[in-house]
Amino acid sequence: MVINQQEKISDRGSLIVTVHSKPMISGRFGLTHPNFRDAFLLPLFSRSDAMKKTAIVIGATGLVGRELTSQLLQHDSIGKVKVFTRRPTGIRHALLDEHVINFETPDEWQDKVTGDVLYSTLGTTLKQAGSKSAQYKVDYTYQHSFADIASKNKVPAYVLVSSMGANPNSALFYPRIKGELDLAVQVLPFKSCVIMRPSILVGEREKKRIAETIAHQIMKVVTRYALRKYRPIAGTEVARAMIAVSLDNPVPGTSIHEADAIFQLI
């Protein structure tokens, strides 16, 4: 490659180098020559794309899942976001790979569960589910089954949104099934397993949860001066924390972040 340049001294004593672009196209690998593009530029961009990660999300239509999906689609290290959902998200984005599935028939989609990190934000309420058995299926069975498939497909990292007070020995149904799931996913062979236990979630939901809204108002007052670790947290903040522990500063092994600790991640 030949570069024709001229040098002169400015009136302030600085060296000014003038580079003429025309001669740069000469030679076997001139900048505008196809050989230069194929040999140097294309491999460079290919390596850059190959370094980007594929995120997997279940529960993308919920409060946290919707915020998480939006943030992942804007993250510099993400090249694709695979969403597995029971109904369309309504999101349109070049990096989004959406799969509308039936969680009861994994044979139809389990081979597509591949990537670098699985985010599990699926969940429902007793009122929405209609019965405890139906809620158990969504909050435990579907999430555990999906995580098991992901681990068998060599997805290395897993991030789960659980709940404050999750306890497999609880006398209360909801914290008990959350605690059971927390224990079950920890034995799956993920290289990194992160469990988030946020307090009351705040944000816009497609379907209003009256009990959650009332609890939020009460807790907002109570935690203003005391019990700060139980203060409500926005869905967008939980999403930011999930990305922080999995993409920005990933940590191997199993880690559990209780309600107050999540604020320290963002």
N, C-alpha and C positions, 0 to 999 in steps of 0.2 A: 504494500500500500504506500502511495506517495502523497505526502502532505506538503504543500507549498506554503511557506510562511515567510513573513517579513517582520523584521524587528526594527524598532526605532525608540529613541528616548524622548519622553514627554518633557514639557517645560518644567515639570515638577521633579524630574529625575527618575520617574518610574519607567520600567521597561514595558513597552506595549508590543504585544505579539498579534499580528493580523494573520488569520488563517483563511486561505482561499479554498472554498469548498469544491470547486470544479475538479482539481486534480485528484480528489479523494475517491472518485469513481473509477480511477484507473487501477489496474492490477487485478489479480485473480479474485481477491476478496474485498473489493471496494465496498463502501457502506451501502450503496444502492444496488450492488450486484446480487443476483439470486443466491450465489454460493455463500455470500456473507450472511444473508438472511437465514438460509437453511442450516448452515454450520454453526452459527453463533446465537442468533436471536431466537429462533424457534425452540431450541433446547432450553434456553434460559427461561422462557415463559412456561414451558412444559414442566420444568422443575418447580417453578413457583406454584403452579396449579396443583401439582402432586403433593405439595406440603400442606395444602389446605385440608381441613378435617370434615368428616361427615357426622352431623348430629342427628339423633333419632329422638322423636318426641311422641309420647302418648298423653292424651289429655289436653290437646292443643286448643280446644274450644272453651276450656275453663278459664278462671281468672288468672291463675299463675301461668298455665300453659300457653295462653294467648300472648301474654306479655313476654314470656320466654322465647316463643317462636319469633316474635317480632325482633327481639334483641339479637337472637342468633343470626337472623337473616342479614343483619347489619354488621356483624362481627368480622373483623379482618381475617381471622384464622379459619373461617368457615367457608367451605366450597359447596356444600349441599346440606339442606335440612330435610330429612325424611319425616313426614308426619303420618302416623297411623291413627285413624279416627273413625268413630262410628257414623259421623255425618260430615259433610263438607265444611271446611273452615271459612270459606269465602275469601281467603287470602290469595292474592296473585303476586307472584314474585319469580324471577328467573331461577333462583336457587332452591325454590320449594319443590319437593317431590312428595306429593300427597297421595295417600292410599286410604280409601274408604273401605273399611274391613268389618267383618263379623268376628269378634273375639272368640266366638264359640267354634270357629272353623280354622284353626291355625295352619292346617295343611295347605290352605290356599295362599298364605302370605308369609309363612315363617322363613322361607329362603331369602326374602327381601330385607330381613332384619339384620343388616350389616352396616358397620360404621365404626366410629371412634368413641362415641359416648352416648349412652341412653339416658334420657331425662324422663322420669315417670311422674306425671302430675295428674293422673286420672283420679277421679273421686266423685262421690255423689252424697246426697243426704237421704235419710230414711223416708222423708216425705216424697222426694223425687223418685226414689227407687220403688216405693210402695210396700216394701216388706224388708225385714232384717235379712232374709236369705238373698233377696235381690241386691241389697246394699253390700252384703258380704262378697257377692260375686264380682261387683265392680271394684270395691275398695281393696279386696284381697286377691281373689282368684285370678282375675284378668291381669292385674299388675304382676303378680308372682309368676304366672305362666309366661308372660311376655319377657320378664327379666330372665327367666330360665332359658328361654329360646335364644335371647341375645347372648347370654354367657356361653351357650353351646356353639353359637356362631362366631365366637372369639371377639365379641365387642369387649374392649378392655376396661371401660369405665362406666359407672352407673351412679346416677344422682336421683334420689327419691324425695318427694315432698310428703312428709308424714304429718304429725300434729303434736302440738304441745300436750304433754300428759300421756303420750302413747305408752301403754303398759300391757303386756300380754296377760297379766294377772288381775287386771282391773275388773271390778264388778260391773262397770258400765260398758255397754256394747261397743260404742264407737272407739274409745281409747284402747279397748282390748284388741279389736281387729287391726288397728293401726300398729299396736305393739307386736302382734303376731307377725305382721308383714315385715316389720323392722328386723325381727330376729331371723326370719326365713331368708331374706335376701342377703344377709351377711355371710351365709355359708355358701353362696354361689361363687364360682371361681372368677370373680372380677378382680383385676389388678388394683382398681380403686373403687371403693364403695362409699358414697357420701349420703348421709341421711339428714334432712332438714326437718326440724320440728318447730315451725313457726306458731306464733300466737294467733289471735283472731285476724283473719285476712281482710284487708280493706281494698276496695276498688269497684269498678263497674262490672257487674255480672249481667249475663243475658237474662237470667231468672233471679229475681230478688229473693234473698233468704231473710225472712222477717226476724227470726230468732237471732241470727248472726248480726243483723243491723242493730237490734236492741242491745245485744251484748257489746257491740263495738262502742256504742254511745256510753254505756256504763263504764267499760274498761278505760275509755279515753279520759274520763274524769278521775277514776280511781288511781290510775297509773301516772297521773300528772305529777303527783308529789310522793307517791309510794308505790311499791311493787313494780318498779320500772321495767323489770325483766319480762313482765307479762303484757307490756304495752302492744297494741295492735300494730300490724305491719302491712304495708302496701304490697300488692301482688307484684308490682314492678320491682320492688326492692328484693323480694325473695328471688325473682328471676335473675337479678344482677348478682346476688350471692351465689346462685347455682353456677352461673358462668364463671365467677371468680375462682371457685374451688375446682372447676373442671377444665377450664381453658386458660385462664390467666395465670393461676398459681396452683396447678394440679398437685395433689398429695396422694402417694400410694397408700394402700391399706384401707382400713375402715375408719371412718370418722363420723361422729354424730354432733350436730350443731343444734343446741337448744335455742329457745326463743330469743333470749338476750344476745347470745353469741352470733346470731345471724346478722345483727346490726353491725357487728365489728368486721364483717367480711366485705362491706360495701362502702 
